[in-house]
Amino acid sequence: MPILQLVAEYHRPLILKRYQDRLAGKDVPKQYSFDAIRKDGVIRHTEISAQQISFKGKSGTMAIIRDVTDRKKGEMALEKEKNRAEAIIESIGEGLFVIDEDNAITAINRVALDFIGAKESNVLGKKYDAVFVTTDESGANVLDSIASVVNKSINLCSGFTEVNNIYLRIKKSHNVIPISVCAAPVIDGDEKIHGSVVVFKDVSEEQRLSRAKSEFVSSASHQLNTPLGAIKLLTESLLNEDYGKINEKQKEYLDLIHNSNVRMHQLVHELLDVSRLESAKLEFKPVNINIKEGIEELIKEFSLLAREEGQEIVFTPHLQDNEMIRVDHIYFFQVIRNLISNALYYSPKASRVFVELTKNAQAGEYKISVKDSGIGIDEKDRKNIFTKFFRTDDAKRSRTEGSGLGLYVAKSIIESLGGKIWFESKGKGRGSIFYVTIPIRRI
């Protein structure tokens, strides 16, 4: 059977020419591919290795033909998947690059290249920190901020890890641009990490809007402070009968005005705190204070309110009476006040709130816990508890008053003071325990 009959018709001229060239002594590839026809007419991808031989004085061609259809299909599928992945990367509207185990860039999309003003050929294979230079806000000091995001994502081994307030210095213009960076590890089927995918976006506009919002809130809050202060003084004077006797109905209405004014005043101060925290203008003035005595004073503040509801606050300090801590006592005790207040407000009448103070010398911190038997925290609400303006549905039903800012401010303050805040709850209606840690000393 002539060998050309095995070759698909469209490849026969190629095979015939190479055969003729080989006979003529021309340089011909020893290995090449063509499509072959099986007896049943099915086309198969094949690979031929051929060479000229001489046997018993006669010359000829020896050819070895291999069926490579499955391999070819695999290569085509791989190429298709590669093209698909590249198309996905290019279609993403944010900057994206992929790095290997050695932090070298193996892929990068057009958005990222345009962002830094570079060509792909000048970037691939380079260490990412040589291409994406991150700094502090001033642009003066180089900080490998992206590394912290990448390392955190690798350590977690699941999902994206996002970090904001990273500043990228553009080499050509020397501009410093704020970016938000996300990273996720590249993991194979054997759970082995082969690098990371890094996505970033310019957040200049978001920061501008955030600053404008904070400035508006700050300005509005300051403007509200003056009339609210005047209303407070006038209602207190009227309630104290400084301007003459008042009857029970008048006292009832004045109490309503006064209580509403107090709540409004508290909201304004919380908004001011939020504005200062977000603009990094909150000034802390650390002083040496007796932490045990400070908490005892706080509990005394709430004792009357607790008794009116038949509640009791049980304080258990596990340290000596003269323990001192250096911290901004106003903001620190604002946090503890918020936790005790919440525990009382969201617990039933005739219940007990437990406040515990311990010292962990080895960890170098004090820990305060506030435990209640109140409405608890549902599983679905856990991730939002410290979110700005968030209140659970149960909290809204239990108490209509509340801004949803208290725990957000508390978390921001404690973290700014170098501490931590978290909570435990067995679920809805099963109470909560909030914990705060603060370093024993701040330098």
N, C-alpha and C positions, 0 to 999 in steps of 0.2 A: 504493500500500500504506500504510494508516494506520501512523503511527510507533509507536503503542502495541503493535502486533503484534510489533515488534522487542524490546519490553521484557519481561523475565521477569515472570510473572504477579504475583509477590509484590512487585514494585517499581512496578507500573502505577498504583496509587492515588497514590503519591508523585509520579510524573511528571505525572499528570493534574492533581493539585492545584497543583503549581508552575506548570503551563501556565495554569491558570485564574487563579491569583493574578497572574501576569504580565499577562494580559489586563485584569485589574481594576486594574492600576496599582500593585499592592502590591510591596513590596521583596522580591525573590527573588534567591537566590544566582545569580551568572552562570555558575558552574561547579559541578558536582556529579557524583557517580558513581552508576551503576546497573548491573545485570546485564542483558546483552542475549542474545537467542537467535539463533543462526545458522540458515541454511536447513536444515542437517543436524541441528538440535536441540541442538547443543553450546552450553553457557552460556559467555559470555565477559564478563570485567570490562571495562566501558567508562567513559569520562569524557565528559560533554557540556558544551559551552559554548553557551549560548543567550542571545539578546537580541532585543528587540522592534525591528522595522524598519518603515519606511514606503517604499513604492515605487509611483510613479505614482498617488498618492492613496490607495493601499490599504495597510493595516497587516498585519503578519504577524510570524512568529517565524523567525529564522534560527538553526539549530543545527548545530554541528560535533561529530561523535561520533568519538572516538578509542578504539581498542582498547588498553587498558592492562593486559591479562591478565598479560603477562610481568613488567611492572613491579610489579604487585600481588603476584605470586608471590614476586618478589625481596624486597619489603617484608615479606611474611608470613614468609619464611624468615629475614630479618634480625631481625624481632621475636621469632621463635621462638628464634633463637640467642642474642639478648640476654636473653630470659627464662631460657634454659638457663644462661647464664654467671652471671646473678644468683643463680639457684638453687644453683649450685656454690659461689659465693662465700659465700652464707648458710649452706650446709651444712658448711663447713669449721669444725672445732672450735677453731681458733686465730684470733687477730686478724689481719685482712688489710685492706690498703688499696692502692689503685692511684694512682700519681701520673703527671702528664704531663711534658713536657719542661721546664716552668717550675716543677716541684715542687709543683704544686697537686693536691689530692686530687680524683680524678674518680670514685672508687667506694670504698665501705668497708662491711664486713660488721657484723652485729649484735654479734658477739663483741668486735670492736675498739671499737665505740661503748659497749657496757656496761663495758668495761675502763676507759675514760677518763671515763665518765659524761656522754656528750654525745649530742645529737640529730643525725641525719644532715643536716638542713637547716642546722645551725650549723657543719658541718664541710666539706661539699662546696664546692670552689672555693678553700678556704684553703690556704696553704702548710703542708706537713706538719709543719715544725719549729715552727709556731705552735700546733699541736694536740698533737703528741707531743714533749714537752720532755724531753730526756735529760740526765743529769747524771753527776757522779762518784758514788762509793758513798755519800758523806756527804750528797749532795743539795745541797751548797753552791754548786758551780760548774757552770754550764750547759755541756754539751759536745754538739755535734751529731754524736753517735756514729752515728746512722742514716745520715748522709751518707756516711760512710766505707764502709758496707756497700753502699749504692746505687752509689756511684762505682766501687767495686771490681767489682761485677757488670756495670756498663756497660763498663768497660775490658776485662773478660774476654769479654763478649758471648756467654756460653754458660752455661747451668745456674744453679743457685742458689749464692749466696755466703753463708756463715753466719758470724756473729760472736756470741760469748757475752760475758757480763760487761758488758752494757749496762744502765744504770739509768734507768728511766722515772719521772718525777715526775708524780703525779696531782694536777691543779690543785685539785680540790675538797677532797681530804683532806690534801694536801701530803705524802702517803706516797711513799717512794722504793722502787720494786719492781724487782728484777733480771729482765731479760728476755733471751731469745735471739732474734736477728733474722736472717731470711733475706731475700735480695732477688734478683730476676732481671729482666733488661731485657725490655721489650715491643718485639718486633722484627717489622716487617711483611715482606711477601714480597720487597721490594726491599732487605732487610737494613738498613733505616733504623730507628733507635731512637726510640720515641715515649714513653718514660717507663719506669717500673719497677713491678713487683708486690712489695710488702713484706709478709712474714708474720712475726708475732712471737708469743711465748708466755711466760707467767709461769714462771720457773724457781726460784721461792722454795723450793719443796719439795725440788727437786733439790739446791740449795745447802745446805739444812739437812741433808739426808741425807749429802751429801759431807763437810760439816764433822764430822758425827757419826762417819762412817767414818774420817776422818783422825785425829780425836781418839782413837778406839779403837786404830787402828794405832800411833799415837804412844805411847799409854799401854802397850799390849802390848809394843811394842819396847823401851821403857825398862825394863819389868819383866823382859824376857828378858836384857837386857844384863848384869845383875848375876850370875845363875847361869852364863851363858856365859863371863863373865870369870873366874869362879872355876874352872870346868872347864878353861879354857885354862891358867891358872897351875898348876893341879895336874898336868895332863898334861905340861906342859913340865918341871915339877920331877921327875916320875917318869921322863921320857925322859932328863933330865940326870943321873939316878941320884942325886938329892939325898937320897933316903931309902933308898938301898941298891942293890945290883946287880939288874939285870933280865935275863932270858934272851931269846932271839931271838923266841920266840912271844909273850911279853909285850910286847916292843918292837913287834912287828907289830900287835898289837891296839891298843896305845897310839897308834901312828901313825894308825890308822884313826879312833880317837876324836878325835885332835888335828885331823886334816884335815877331818873332819865338823864339828867345832866352828868351825874357821876359816871354812868355807863358811856355816855358820849365822850366825856373827858378821857376815859380809859381807852376808848377806841382811837381817839386822836393821838394819844401817846404811843399806842401800839403802831399806828401808821407811821409816826415819826421814827420810831425804832427801826421799822422795816426799811424806811427810806435811808436812814443812816447806815444800817447794816449793808444794804445793797450798794451804797456808794462809798463804802469803807470809811465813813466819817464818824463812826461810833467811837468815842474816846473812852478808854478804860483807865481808871485811876486806882491802881492797886494800893491797898493799905493792909496793915496787919490786924486781923480780927480773930476773935475767939469763935470758932465755927459752931461749937456746941451752944454757946450762949445766944448766938445769932439765930439759930433755928428755934431755940426756946422762945425767943421774943416773937418770932413769926407765929408760932403756935398760940401764943397769948392773944395775938391779933384776931385769930380765928375762933377763939374759945367761946365768945359770946354768940357768934353765928352758929357754931356747932351746938351749943346748949339749946338754942331756940328750936332746933330740929331734932333734939334728943340724941345728937351725935356726940362722939367722944374721939379726941385725937390722942393716941398713945405714942409717946416718944421714947425710943430706946437707944441711948448713945453707948457705944462700946469703945470709949476712949476716955482719957483723963480730962479733968475739968479745964486744964490750962492749955489745951491744944490750940495753937495759933496757925492761921493760914494767911498767905499774902494774896489778895485777890480784890477786884473791884466789888466791894460789898453791895453796892446798889443793884448792879446788874445780876450778880450771882444770886442774891436773895430774891430778886424779881423772878428768877427761874423757879426756885423752890416754892415761892408764894403761889405761882401759877399751878404747880403740881398739887399742892395741898388744896387750893381752891377748887380745882377740877375734881379731886377726890371727894370733897364734901358735896359739891353741887350735883354730881352724878351718882351719888350713893343714896340709898333709901334712908328714911328717918330711923332714929334709934340704932344706927349702925356705928361701926368703929373704923377709924382710919389709922393705920400704923405707919409711923415714920421711924426709920432706923438709920443710924449713923455709925459707920465703921471706918477703920483705918487699915490700909494694906501697905505696910512699910516696904515690903519687898517690891511691890509694883509702884510705890511712891505716889499713892493717891488716897483720897478720901472717897467713900461711896455713900451716897444718900439714896434710900429707897422710900417710896410712898406707895403704900398698898391700900386698896379699897375693895369693897364688896359690891360695887355699883354695876353699871350697865355693860361693862366689858367692851371688848373690841372684836368685831366679827372678822373672820379670815379675809374677806374681800376688801376690808378697809385698812388692813395693816400697812400696806405700802404707801398709803396717803396720809397717815396720821400726822406727819411732820410737814405736810404740804401747806403752802400758803392758802388761806381762806377755806380750808377743808374742815367740814364737820360731818360726823356720821349721821345717818338718819335717826338712830336711837338718841344721839345727843340733841338733835333738833327737837325730837318729840319730848325729851325729858326737860330741856330748858330752851325756850325760844330765843333768849338772849345769847349773844356770843358772836364774835367776829371770825373765828377760825384762824386767828393770827397767833394766839398764845403759844402753842407748841412749836410753830414755825420760828417765832422769835426766840423761844427758849433754846431750841436746837442751835440756832445761829450764834447766840450769845455763848453757850457752853463750849461750842467748838472753837469760837474765837478766844476763849479763855484757856484753851488747851485741854478741855475735858471731853467727855462723851455723854450721850443721853440715849436711852433705849427703853423698851418696855416688854412686858410679858403679859399675856392674857389667854386664859383657857377658852375664850370665846364669848359670844353674846350672852349677857346677863350673868357672867361669872367673875366679874371684877377684873382689876388690872393692877400691875405693879410697874411703876416707872422708876428707872434707875438713873442716877447722875454720878459721874466721877469727875473729880477735879484734882489736879496735881497738888501735892502737899505744899510745895513752894514754887513760886514763879520768879524767874530771874529777869 
